[in-house]
Amino acid sequence: MFTKGSETPVKLMLLLTHVVAQYAVIVTHFEEIFSREIKWQEILTYKQLVYLTGLPLLQLFYSIIHPLVFKERLPFLPLLFISVYSAVGVLFCFAALQFGKVKTS
């Protein structure tokens, strides 16, 4: 966990590297899908897109809003938000996999 403000660029670069690597793997694995123009609706559902849109907002809160508003008070709040937000995402993925498996069985 990167908790210092000076570690934020490293964290963002690691995230960007991970995203680029995952994109490269997915494109090479599903080459026939990416040979045509794709709309985001074919890849992500609306709920998934809303969840992913919240991630930059969470980073904005962690990096800018929390230090300005709360200063030294409530240092656990960003970690709490990140944990709850991640838990919601994991539970959504788990439920989607379970209900998808039930539908196909």
N, C-alpha and C positions, 0 to 999 in steps of 0.2 A: 504494500500500500504506500503510495506516494503522498505524504502529508504536507510537505513543505512547498511553498509557492515556487521556489526555484526549481523544483522537480517537475513542474507542470509541462514544460517543453519536452522533457524526456518521455513523460507519460503519453503525450499526444503523438510524438514520433513513433513510439512503440505501437500505439493504436493504429496509426496510419500504415505502418509496415505490415501489421497483421491483416488489415483490410485489403491492401494491395496483394499480399500473398494469397489470401483466401479467394480473391477475385480471379487471380491467375489460375489457381487450381480448378475453380468452378468452370471457368471459360474453357480450359483444355478438356475437362471431363465431359462437359455438355456442349461440345462444339456445334452439333447440329441445331441446338436451340439458339445459340448466339450468332448463327449465320444469317439470321433475319432480324429486322428491327423489333425490339421488345418494348412493350409498355410496362410500367411498374406494376400495373394491376395483375399481370401474368406471373409476377414473382412474389409480391407481397400482398397480403390482405390489407384492408383499411386499418384494422386494429394494429397490425404489425407496423404499419407505416406511422401511425400515431405514437406507438411506443418508441420507435427509433427516433422520431422527431423530438421526443422528450429528453433524449440523452444529451444533446448539446445544451438544452436548457438547464439540465442538472449540472453540467460542467460550468455553465455561466454562473449559477448560484454558488457553486463550490469555489470558483476562482475570484468572482467579483462581488456578488451581492452579499454573501455571508461576511467577508472581511469588512465591508463598508458599513453594514447595518449592525452586526453583532460585535464587531471588533474582537475582543478577547473572551466575551461571554459565549456560553454554549458551544464549546469547541467540538463537541460530539455530534452536533446537528448535521453537518455535511455527511458524515459517515452513516448516520441514521437514515438520511434520505437515500443515499446510495444503496444501502443494504435493503431497505424496503422496496425501492424501485427495481433492484435486481431480483428480489424474491418474487415480485409480481410477474416479472418476465419469465422466470424459471417455472413458476406455477402455470402460467399461460401456455408455455411450450409443453409442459407435462400433460396438461389437460388436452391440448390439441393432438398430441401423439396418442393419448389413450382413446379419445373419442374417434380419432381417425382409424385406429386399429379396430375398434368396435364396429364401425361402419363397414370396413372391408371384410370382416369375418363373417 
